[in-house]
Amino acid sequence: MDLARDAEEVAAKLDEMVEPAREPGNVVLIDNARVVRWAGPAFVLFSLLLLPWIVYLAYSLPSRQVSADSDVAWVGFDILLLAVLASTGYFALRRSRYLATAAAAAATLLVVDAWFDVMTTLPGQRLEPVALAVLVELPLASVCVWLSFHTQQLAERRLVLLLRRGRKTQAGSS
């Protein structure tokens, strides 16, 4: 169990080095769950480990490759995109707090879709995927980013209003 104690000490040191974001929600409650405390350092480490992997791939992968399951990969990706777009629409209709997450996921997948549509098309046939990216996918991704940001801001404003209401209630009952 020394490893667990050492891990907790490292997490505590990291918590001292990096303050929680100054967001309204953190005034009320900072999520100190072990998974949350380790997610930041772990994801930073994963991203740093990805750098040499990217360099390796850039030099080792062939510039052209035929895949036997390309159709399955694209259909699977588009099914995932359909699910994320549908959930974004559903949460927008419901005015749900989950809209921020769904819209961020949709924006990400739309940008990824645009990138791979353009990059996996033969150079002489790129006009259609570039047009689709510029006229549909990237503008829709921008709307999704705005929806995500706006929904998050709205949630924070609601929290601030609830905090103010709670303070007024406490002051009135004192």
C-alpha positions in Angstrom: 0.0 0.0 0.0 3.0 2.3 -0.1 2.4 2.8 -3.8 -1.1 4.1 -3.1 0.2 6.5 -0.4 3.0 7.7 -2.7 0.4 8.3 -5.5 -1.7 10.3 -3.1 1.3 12.4 -2.1 2.1 13.1 -5.7 -1.5 14.1 -6.4 -1.5 16.4 -3.3 1.7 18.1 -4.6 0.2 18.6 -8.0 -2.9 20.0 -6.4 -0.7 22.6 -4.6 1.0 23.5 -7.9 -2.1 23.9 -10.0 -5.0 25.8 -8.5 -8.6 24.9 -9.4 -10.1 27.1 -12.1 -11.8 30.2 -10.8 -15.3 29.1 -11.9 -18.6 29.7 -10.1 -19.0 25.9 -9.6 -15.7 25.6 -7.8 -16.9 28.2 -5.2 -19.4 25.6 -4.1 -17.7 22.3 -4.8 -14.4 21.3 -6.2 -14.4 17.7 -7.5 -11.6 16.0 -5.6 -12.4 12.5 -6.7 -9.3 10.4 -7.2 -10.1 9.9 -10.9 -10.5 13.7 -11.4 -7.3 14.5 -9.5 -5.4 12.1 -11.7 -7.1 12.8 -15.1 -5.2 16.1 -15.6 -1.6 14.7 -15.0 -2.4 11.5 -16.8 -3.8 13.3 -19.9 -0.8 15.7 -20.0 1.5 12.6 -19.8 -0.4 10.8 -22.5 -0.2 13.9 -24.8 3.6 14.1 -24.2 4.0 10.4 -25.0 2.1 11.0 -28.2 4.7 13.4 -29.5 7.4 10.8 -30.3 4.7 8.4 -31.6 3.6 11.1 -34.1 7.2 11.7 -35.2 7.7 7.9 -35.6 4.5 7.6 -37.7 5.3 10.6 -39.9 8.6 8.9 -40.9 7.5 5.2 -41.0 4.0 5.1 -42.5 3.6 4.8 -46.3 2.0 7.8 -48.0 -0.4 5.5 -49.8 -2.2 2.4 -48.4 -5.2 0.4 -49.5 -7.4 -0.8 -46.6 -9.7 -3.8 -47.0 -12.1 -2.4 -44.4 -12.2 1.2 -45.5 -15.9 1.1 -46.1 -16.6 -0.4 -42.7 -14.4 2.2 -41.0 -16.2 5.1 -42.7 -19.7 3.7 -42.2 -18.9 3.1 -38.5 -17.5 6.6 -38.1 -20.6 8.1 -39.8 -22.9 6.1 -37.5 -21.0 7.6 -34.6 -21.3 11.0 -36.1 -25.1 10.4 -36.6 -25.5 9.4 -32.9 -23.6 12.5 -31.7 -25.5 14.9 -34.0 -28.8 13.3 -32.9 -27.9 13.6 -29.2 -26.9 17.2 -29.7 -30.3 17.9 -31.3 -32.1 16.0 -28.6 -30.3 17.8 -25.8 -30.8 21.2 -27.5 -34.6 20.5 -27.8 -34.7 19.5 -24.1 -32.6 22.5 -23.1 -30.4 20.0 -21.2 -27.2 20.7 -19.4 -25.8 17.8 -21.4 -25.9 19.9 -24.6 -22.4 21.3 -23.8 -20.8 17.9 -23.9 -22.8 16.6 -26.9 -22.1 19.7 -28.9 -18.3 19.6 -28.1 -18.2 15.9 -29.2 -20.1 16.8 -32.4 -17.8 19.6 -33.2 -14.8 17.4 -32.7 -16.2 14.6 -34.9 -17.2 17.1 -37.6 -13.6 18.5 -37.7 -12.2 15.0 -37.8 -14.6 14.0 -40.5 -13.7 17.1 -42.7 -10.0 16.4 -42.2 -10.1 12.8 -43.1 -12.5 13.3 -46.0 -10.1 15.8 -47.6 -6.9 13.9 -46.8 -8.0 10.4 -47.9 -9.3 11.6 -51.2 -7.1 11.5 -54.3 -5.5 14.9 -55.0 -7.4 15.4 -58.3 -10.7 14.6 -56.6 -10.5 16.9 -53.6 -12.9 19.7 -54.8 -16.0 18.0 -53.4 -14.6 17.1 -49.9 -13.1 20.5 -49.6 -16.4 22.2 -50.5 -18.3 19.9 -48.1 -15.8 20.8 -45.4 -15.9 24.5 -46.0 -19.6 24.9 -46.6 -21.1 22.3 -44.2 -18.8 20.4 -41.7 -16.7 23.3 -40.4 -19.5 25.8 -40.1 -21.6 23.2 -38.3 -18.6 22.5 -36.1 -18.4 26.2 -35.3 -22.1 26.3 -34.3 -21.5 23.2 -32.1 -18.5 25.0 -30.4 -20.7 28.0 -29.8 -23.6 25.8 -28.4 -21.1 24.1 -26.1 -19.6 27.3 -24.8 -23.0 29.0 -24.5 -24.6 26.1 -22.6 -21.6 26.0 -20.2 -21.8 29.8 -19.6 -25.5 29.5 -19.0 -25.0 26.7 -16.5 -22.4 28.9 -14.7 -24.8 31.8 -14.6 -27.5 29.6 -13.2 -25.1 28.5 -10.5 -24.2 32.1 -9.6 -27.9 33.0 -9.4 -28.5 30.0 -7.1 -25.6 31.0 -4.9 -27.0 34.5 -4.6 -30.4 33.2 -3.8 -29.0 30.9 -1.2 -27.0 33.8 0.4 -30.1 36.0 0.5 -32.2 33.3 2.1 -29.5 32.8 4.7 -29.2 36.5 5.4 -33.0 36.8 5.6 -33.3 33.9 8.2 -30.5 35.2 10.4 
